[in-house]
Amino acid sequence: MYKMDRLDMFFKPRSIAIIGASSEEKKLGYAVLKNVIDGGYKGNIYPINPKADYILGYKCYKSVLDIPDDLDLVVFVIPSKFVNPVMRECAQKGVKGAIVITAGFKETGLEGAKLERELKEIVKSNNIRLVGPNVLGLIDTHNSINASFASFMPKKGNIGFISQSGAFATAIMDWAAANDIGFSKFISIGNKADVNEIDLLEVLKDDNDTDVILMYLESIDNGRAFMDIAYKTSKVKPIIVLKSGTTAAGAKAATSHTGSLAGSDQAYTSAFKQCGVIRASTVEDLFDLAIGFAYQPLLNGNNIAIITNAGGPGIMASDAIENFGLRLATLSNDTVEELRKNLPSAAAVYNPVDVLGDALADRYEFALSKVLRDENVDGAMVILTPQVYTQVNETAESIVKAKDPKKPIFSIFMGGKTISAATKYLMENSVPNYSFPERAGFVFKSMHDRRIWLNKPEPVYRKFDTKFELAEKSLRSEDRSRRPSLGDWEVREVFEGYGFTLPKTLLATTSLEASDFAEELGFPVVMKIASPDILHKTDVGGVKVGLRNKDEVIRAFDDIMISVRRYFPDAEIWGVSVQQMLPPGKDVIIGSVKDPQFGHMIMFGLGGIYVEVLKDVSFRIVPVSESDAMNMIREIKSFKLLSGARGEKGVDQNAIVDAILRVSNLVTDFPEIVELDINPLRVFEEGAVAIDMRLTVGGGTE
Amino acid sequence: MYKMDRLDMFFKPRSIAIIGASSEEKKLGYAVLKNVIDGGYKGNIYPINPKADYILGYKCYKSVLDIPDDLDLVVFVIPSKFVNPVMRECAQKGVKGAIVITAGFKETGLEGAKLERELKEIVKSNNIRLVGPNVLGLIDTHNSINASFASFMPKKGNIGFISQSGAFATAIMDWAAANDIGFSKFISIGNKADVNEIDLLEVLKDDNDTDVILMYLESIDNGRAFMDIAYKTSKVKPIIVLKSGTTAAGAKAATSHTGSLAGSDQAYTSAFKQCGVIRASTVEDLFDLAIGFAYQPLLNGNNIAIITNAGGPGIMASDAIENFGLRLATLSNDTVEELRKNLPSAAAVYNPVDVLGDALADRYEFALSKVLRDENVDGAMVILTPQVYTQVNETAESIVKAKDPKKPIFSIFMGGKTISAATKYLMENSVPNYSFPERAGFVFKSMHDRRIWLNKPEPVYRKFDTKFELAEKSLRSEDRSRRPSLGDWEVREVFEGYGFTLPKTLLATTSLEASDFAEELGFPVVMKIASPDILHKTDVGGVKVGLRNKDEVIRAFDDIMISVRRYFPDAEIWGVSVQQMLPPGKDVIIGSVKDPQFGHMIMFGLGGIYVEVLKDVSFRIVPVSESDAMNMIREIKSFKLLSGARGEKGVDQNAIVDAILRVSNLVTDFPEIVELDINPLRVFEEGAVAIDMRLTVGGGTE
């Protein structure tokens, strides 16, 4: 029996109907039918149009219900108002997949959104998979499917492309055609009413025709599911994503430092990093990465050789390599000797290798093949400026001949008219040509990052013995809905429950009690207002530090009370907490905030101005693995202050890792936590103490 | 009489001789002669070749001495060993200018360097101006001069180009031809034995045919002279420079923080900023800026409008605008109304204006001209994706029609084959087409920066009453050559002489004297070893702070002596300085270091980890103007800490400006100062005190 894998109804349908097929050349219904035919589709093709008998030589039907055959796939090119009724007929017919090219749904406003909800219900309740609405269509070059209104069929190739914008997909296809770049599958997902980037990643992951996955996305609906499939896929083949809308300032009310630093784009950045997605910042990055990864083997190390026929561009390339954190390969003595023996005496035989302005193709070929055979070289850039003796086309051929299946080569032929045939030839023969050395450096860097990603061990998620009930009591107390912020004592219980070390603290309700407690804890002490209603205690005079005797404690108690009352006359006040004063250490901040797409993120930074003024912080999506926690610490700019700068001893980084992982566990166990700050966590040479914490919770426990 | 302006012998010669002219097509001597002829040169042309009678129809001479005519310009294409003898003949003949295309000089090693020195002497002592050696040649499209071996003459245009690399010049010319870009003058300067970028900037500044100056440089020999002419020129027309070799780590021995942070590239960055040079970081930047500035009027504000036929690319463009610090223009109500009335209801009539996927050329034209007429709009990006109904070529024509002489427009036609004729048409009609919205954003940003530069008032350099002699006594003491670093007391006199406030300090030679002095100054005090041989006092236990009574002072004196002796048994020790301890404030660092090309640079940053770990510093070349000093303070990331972050009061920024300007005066007056640090300068709400200073001087007083 015919078995259908996942989305095979789109890629291996046994029959296709085009609803709204037309014989008028200017109509989309004509373009789509013609594309299906010209695309070389082998199954049965059924134009649907109540007003025609035959279109383009194919018998036309008034309705899908009239087709004397099983129907796997239908393509809609009729006005939006007719889509839902016809979709019901398709359901009746037992159709398995539908592509709704038609626009006029969610993207146009409330009316369209209603239509789209209805459409979703119809397909869902009838087990029809739906691509669209509002799409360019879908192409599979290896299965000869072109169910789109694209103006031509792209070349067969190894790049799978998923685009949330149909117009952008058109531009990409046009660019690809001009640069001789081929695709395996090409899918426009539009409004994503059903099939989305997650479903398609699953398909492309296992698709033997696809070596590189390219995506243009404007939004991701289910961040966790995306990360999950992207993680699995990126271990098999590269995923390169251009995500637009990066600077759109989310109108998010932020009450914590973490919240105010975590723009919506931060979640995408962190998520992509954690699941191995290569992020293209610009369209240009997307193009350049696509051809680099699609055409060349991956870089194994970071040692790059440069071959050039001009000094200036050689310097530029060296600059680029250094700027991208790669290394100029040190050629082995053998290579240097060979080059010295065979190149003219004026040639530079160290890296960059300058074969000189009068180099013909054979000199390039010799130098490139020697350099590639050098085990100190992981990849090469070949630079050509079209000088008076330069054999532009022959040099392109030499480069193709010298190609190495294990080491990537990029060419940089600089110029315009003189080089255009050569660059076309290079691209046709899978040597990416970049117009500028910096672009090749950028792609090498991304390749090197991917190598590191592939070498990264599976993440380890640490579990802890926690007092879940203790935390739960505070977090899910009955009056929580009235008070989204937890009071000091409740917060203490949550963090104690999750294994944090807190400073010894006693809650005093009178000044005398405070002075007794201070004596018990030992001077000096810190005193803080204890109130569930006051978050920023320092700002309202609610904190006094370094109190050295009973008199100072008594005075501080009264001062705090007076000051706080002045700011918040109606606040619920539980008293003043008296806390042992800790020895100096490094103060860091660990926070968590909940992102609507990806869930909780954890932030790490050094306390005080590092976070507030310099915004020197790192983020990860929960759950955070051990290595991610360590990298969070290492990737902030002020890391040296923790590892021991200026003759100081370093602090206990493991204690920070431990704290990050405990927070990760805490917010995973209690998804209702909206924001959380430990500020500061004081870290010593050994161990760390959470001095001050804040925590707010949302609606329910989900 | 014929009067020759500056370098007119190159651009308006009355006669040209080609030394080494050849009739063999494969030789450079053929290419150059042919180029001179085909370039349309109107004066007399003289091939020089002892073995020929006529070449390309021109009478050939054995030597320049045989020419029966005055000779303004000679072009050398003979082997390097023959150049100098023939140059002597040229001198005898009274030649005014020479272009030595021949390579094989300084760039090949010691032997070649010797040849080049000789060549320099010949031309200098005979008043011959020399371009080269080792160049592609020189082209002036408006004066019909092509004295180069370029394979074709570039189109006439308004871009002047100066290149230190002949090969790169070739590539640029080829690229320009493919993109229909024209040049006014095109000069390859090679080894710069005589004529260099400074001479040519002088010419291009006043050249009416040149609107934009492009340069590719690998080095600048005389930084000050460059800044001087570049400043004057950049006030008249944009100078865009690609300077390669940016990351080459100079092997500079740095003894100060300033020195270690001032890489050689820092001087270029600062110099370019101070003289209005627009720096291209990559070849791509150079290209994109060239066409933007050459083809379009300058941006007057930073409000950019976007017109697009697709949502996705519109988002990308908005992102780019925001990322480059520009603003999405807020369209006026009138414009919005007009657009609403005339565009389909689904169109987006706010910025970005989405004319929809089915937009024909007329809809683009309507929207673009309306938007350009809006006074809230300073410039526009027009994005086109080639969709099924899109009129690609007609839309290009519409854009050209809608052009505004006062507001820049860039087009972003995305794709490949489908758009290539249209983008060619746009370029021919002076509308720069960029492949990606980010590139247009980048050029708009550079235009906006240039507008700010043009609006900047003339710099004001503050002068101070200084005690020059007091400083001179310390800086130029007789034994200075033995001790490049000044001792504490000498340094104090220098800074006191230049009007800095220093903490009260007394030099004690015994512990008892120290304790008396401490009492005199008032406790607490700071004590520091006083020795001309010890720079990093803290590292050797040479500093004690917060000494609160006589006992502590006495103990500190002994501890310091013992500790220092252990590290430096042979150091010259003058005693221990006892210093009043200052109230807290913000500690900043001001330093100066001497760059070989540009002279003294001044650095500013916040003290401690901000400089050492975060490297958050700003630089300027001396002399520093008042506004530059203020900008140095404002452009560091931690500026907020000075202006009053987290509820603190700000500190006295004028006192910092004052200190920067005094340092600028100091190093200008004493060019022998190699490095200098004030670390820290403690700044209060009012005033600032220089607490610790270091200073080293070099060889002579120059």
Chai-1 contact restraints between the chains, C-beta under 6 A:
chainA,res_idxA,chainB,res_idxB,connection_type,confidence,min_distance_angstrom,max_distance_angstrom,comment,restraint_id
A,T108,B,A346,contact,1.0,0.0,6.0,A-B,restraint_1
A,F149,B,V388,contact,1.0,0.0,6.0,A-B,restraint_2
A,S165,B,G312,contact,1.0,0.0,6.0,A-B,restraint_3
A,A167,B,A310,contact,1.0,0.0,6.0,A-B,restraint_4
A,A167,B,G357,contact,1.0,0.0,6.0,A-B,restraint_5
A,A167,B,T385,contact,1.0,0.0,6.0,A-B,restraint_6
A,A167,B,Q387,contact,1.0,0.0,6.0,A-B,restraint_7
A,F168,B,G312,contact,1.0,0.0,6.0,A-B,restraint_8
A,T170,B,T385,contact,1.0,0.0,6.0,A-B,restraint_9
A,T170,B,P386,contact,1.0,0.0,6.0,A-B,restraint_10
A,T170,B,Q387,contact,1.0,0.0,6.0,A-B,restraint_11
A,A171,B,T385,contact,1.0,0.0,6.0,A-B,restraint_12
A,A171,B,M414,contact,1.0,0.0,6.0,A-B,restraint_13
A,A171,B,G415,contact,1.0,0.0,6.0,A-B,restraint_14
A,D174,B,P386,contact,1.0,0.0,6.0,A-B,restraint_15
A,D174,B,G415,contact,1.0,0.0,6.0,A-B,restraint_16
A,D174,B,G416,contact,1.0,0.0,6.0,A-B,restraint_17
A,D174,B,T418,contact,1.0,0.0,6.0,A-B,restraint_18
A,W175,B,G415,contact,1.0,0.0,6.0,A-B,restraint_19
A,W175,B,G416,contact,1.0,0.0,6.0,A-B,restraint_20
A,A177,B,G416,contact,1.0,0.0,6.0,A-B,restraint_21
A,A177,B,K417,contact,1.0,0.0,6.0,A-B,restraint_22
A,A178,B,G416,contact,1.0,0.0,6.0,A-B,restraint_23
A,A178,B,K417,contact,1.0,0.0,6.0,A-B,restraint_24
A,S244,B,I315,contact,1.0,0.0,6.0,A-B,restraint_25
A,S244,B,M316,contact,1.0,0.0,6.0,A-B,restraint_26
A,G245,B,I315,contact,1.0,0.0,6.0,A-B,restraint_27
A,T246,B,D319,contact,1.0,0.0,6.0,A-B,restraint_28
A,T247,B,D319,contact,1.0,0.0,6.0,A-B,restraint_29
A,T247,B,E322,contact,1.0,0.0,6.0,A-B,restraint_30
A,T282,B,F436,contact,1.0,0.0,6.0,A-B,restraint_31
A,T282,B,E438,contact,1.0,0.0,6.0,A-B,restraint_32
A,V283,B,F436,contact,1.0,0.0,6.0,A-B,restraint_33
A,E284,B,F436,contact,1.0,0.0,6.0,A-B,restraint_34
A,A310,B,A167,contact,1.0,0.0,6.0,A-B,restraint_35
A,G312,B,S165,contact,1.0,0.0,6.0,A-B,restraint_36
A,G312,B,F168,contact,1.0,0.0,6.0,A-B,restraint_37
A,I315,B,S244,contact,1.0,0.0,6.0,A-B,restraint_38
A,I315,B,G245,contact,1.0,0.0,6.0,A-B,restraint_39
A,M316,B,S244,contact,1.0,0.0,6.0,A-B,restraint_40
A,D319,B,T246,contact,1.0,0.0,6.0,A-B,restraint_41
A,D319,B,T247,contact,1.0,0.0,6.0,A-B,restraint_42
A,E322,B,T247,contact,1.0,0.0,6.0,A-B,restraint_43
A,A346,B,T108,contact,1.0,0.0,6.0,A-B,restraint_44
A,G357,B,A167,contact,1.0,0.0,6.0,A-B,restraint_45
A,T385,B,A167,contact,1.0,0.0,6.0,A-B,restraint_46
A,T385,B,T170,contact,1.0,0.0,6.0,A-B,restraint_47
A,T385,B,A171,contact,1.0,0.0,6.0,A-B,restraint_48
A,P386,B,T170,contact,1.0,0.0,6.0,A-B,restraint_49
A,P386,B,D174,contact,1.0,0.0,6.0,A-B,restraint_50
A,Q387,B,A167,contact,1.0,0.0,6.0,A-B,restraint_51
A,Q387,B,T170,contact,1.0,0.0,6.0,A-B,restraint_52
A,V388,B,F149,contact,1.0,0.0,6.0,A-B,restraint_53
A,M414,B,A171,contact,1.0,0.0,6.0,A-B,restraint_54
A,G415,B,A171,contact,1.0,0.0,6.0,A-B,restraint_55
A,G415,B,D174,contact,1.0,0.0,6.0,A-B,restraint_56
A,G415,B,W175,contact,1.0,0.0,6.0,A-B,restraint_57
A,G416,B,D174,contact,1.0,0.0,6.0,A-B,restraint_58
A,G416,B,W175,contact,1.0,0.0,6.0,A-B,restraint_59
A,G416,B,A177,contact,1.0,0.0,6.0,A-B,restraint_60
A,G416,B,A178,contact,1.0,0.0,6.0,A-B,restraint_61
A,K417,B,A177,contact,1.0,0.0,6.0,A-B,restraint_62
A,K417,B,A178,contact,1.0,0.0,6.0,A-B,restraint_63
A,T418,B,D174,contact,1.0,0.0,6.0,A-B,restraint_64
A,F436,B,T282,contact,1.0,0.0,6.0,A-B,restraint_65
A,F436,B,V283,contact,1.0,0.0,6.0,A-B,restraint_66
A,F436,B,E284,contact,1.0,0.0,6.0,A-B,restraint_67
A,E438,B,T282,contact,1.0,0.0,6.0,A-B,restraint_68
A,V613,B,K640,contact,1.0,0.0,6.0,A-B,restraint_69
A,V613,B,L641,contact,1.0,0.0,6.0,A-B,restraint_70
A,V613,B,A645,contact,1.0,0.0,6.0,A-B,restraint_71
A,L614,B,K637,contact,1.0,0.0,6.0,A-B,restraint_72
A,K637,B,L614,contact,1.0,0.0,6.0,A-B,restraint_73
A,K640,B,V613,contact,1.0,0.0,6.0,A-B,restraint_74
A,A645,B,V613,contact,1.0,0.0,6.0,A-B,restraint_75
